[in-house]
């Protein structure tokens, strides 16, 4: 038996290998198709709105994403971690975790939506220096509620390892999002694009509700309020709070440095950066899909106390992410000039795309390691890494933006901050965990 056949036989005969392959198939195909639809939609939307208005639209989306991190309060990650961990060894716990995460997501969703509605004038006037965007931000705030609920629903489905439903639901909702966003942008400019973008999350909400019901019926789970215990409330305190703080280091940090870019270079530079950021997200779709698979499987292994399997899964996924990211980066770098032509003549500087593309190699490493830390419930360690990364991002952004580098400067700040982040996490694995 040659080396290739040995690898195939080893994966095929392993329960974990089969679960990874099944999850990978649905995550890769579903995510790839969804990202392709969103990418094409972004190109068309940029052509419809133009460079400045597309930059405004990107800033509003970034603002909504910042508050999504606050609203979910780590509940999606909590659902994935504990539903997957208890799925085989303690099914009674699943009902309690499901109810707590969903009820708290509704409460926080309402609170955060109200906060954004209330402070929309301040965000538009003081932070973005664009008082004319108050109405657009408020429309985004109303749709924010569904975005927060969706995050917890997706975390629940990942806990059940139902990657097929996640892939199908995401694809359908993204198709709806793009169609509605383009129609809205064509007839109502930025505010129409915002509403269309948000309605995609409303579609995803209803699709996820149906998928979760099917998983509960399949596993014959009894979901009732009597299952909720004080001990499980402690899980939210120990896990969700530091998970929230970790998340809050990411979206607000990106929002803050984007607002710096708007103030220094205007929405024109923001539009250029938004295009580059789209391709950063495209490159990361496979590492993100891998991470989506890794967390529930690692958490399930933690529940079984199988240390050897845990570290093998972690190492192989780190290696896989590095290789896949590098191949995709080289493709985008070589095709960057051709890519920009699809966005229109206003988008000609390919440097932000190239720089952000290389940043994804370090981001992909951080992604897998961060979720491995989460599967071990070492959330305060994860918070430390993210806090340090956020500080580095802001410091580098100030340095590069105040040297009038615009979108190129912010792209360099992202690259440098993720290099530092990946190095710290690698040192943690090597010297503390000793993989």
C-alpha positions, 0 to 999 in steps of 0.5 A: 500500500503506497503513501497516498492509499495509506492516508485515504485508508487511515482517514476512511477508517477513523470516526473523527476522519469521517466527521471531518470529511463530511463537515469539510464537504458541506462547509467548503461547498456551501461556503464557497458558493455563498462567498462567490455569490456575495463577491459577485454581488459586491462587485455589482453593488460597487458599480451601482453605488460608486466608490464613495457611496460603496465606502459609506455602505461598507462603513455601515456594515462594519458598524453593525458587525461591531454591535453583533459582537456585543449582542451575541455575548459569546453565546454562539460559541457557548452553544457550539462548545457545550452542545457538542461536548454534551451531545453524547455524554450528557444529553440532559444538559443540551436542553439547558444550554439551548434555552439559556443561549437562545433566551439571552440572545433575544434579550441582548438583541433587543438591548443592543438594537435599542442602543444603536437606535438611540446613539445613531446620531452620535455614531454618524456625526462624531465617529463617521463625520457623516451626519447624513447617514443617521437614517441608514444606521437606524435601518441597519440597527433594526435588522441587527436583531436578526443578525444577533439571533442568527449567530446563536442559531448557527452556533447551535447547528455547529454543536450538532455538527449539522454542517449540511444545514449551515451550508444550505441555509447560508447559501440560500440567505446569501442569494436572497441578500445579494438580490435584495441588496442590488435591487435596493442599491439600484433604486434607493442607493445606500439605504436600499443596499443596507436594507437588502443586506439586512433582509438576508439575515431575516431569511437565514433566521427562518431557515435556521429555526426549521433546521434546529427543530429537525436536529432536536427531533432527530436526537429525541431531545426534550427542550423545556424550562425545567432543565435550566439549572443555576450551574449552567448559568455559571457556564455563561459567566465563566465562558460567555463573558470572556468569549464576549470580551474576546469578540469585542476586541475584534469588530470594534477594533476594525470599526475604530481603525476604519473610522480613522481611515475615513477621517484621514482619507475619506470614503474614497479610501474606505471604498478601496479598502472595502474591496480589498477586505472582500478578497481577504474574506474570500481567501479565508473562507476555507480556513473559516470552514475548517475552523467551523468543523474543528471546534465542535469536534475538538470539544467533543473530544475534550468531553471524551478526554482523548488527549492524543486525538485532540492534538493530532486534529489541531496540528493537522488543521494548522498545517492544512490552513497554512497550505490552503491559505498560501495557494489562495493568496498567490492566486489573488496576488497574481490576479489582483490587477484583473480583479480590480477591473471588475469593480470599475475604473475608480478602483485601480490601486492593487496594493491593499489587496496584495497586502491583505491577502498575505495577512490571511496566512497569519489570520488562518493560523490564529483562527484554528489555535483560537478555537482550540483554546475555546474548546479547552474553555481557556477563554481568558487566555483567548481574551488576552491574545485578542486584546493584545492583537487589538492594541497592535492593530490600533497602534500600527493603524495610527502609525501608517494612517498618519503618514498618509498611506490611506487604504494601503496603510490600514492594510499594512496595519492588519498584516503586522498585527496578525503577524504578532498575534500568530507568533504569540499563539505559536509560542503559547502552543510550543512553550506552554502546551507543548504540542 
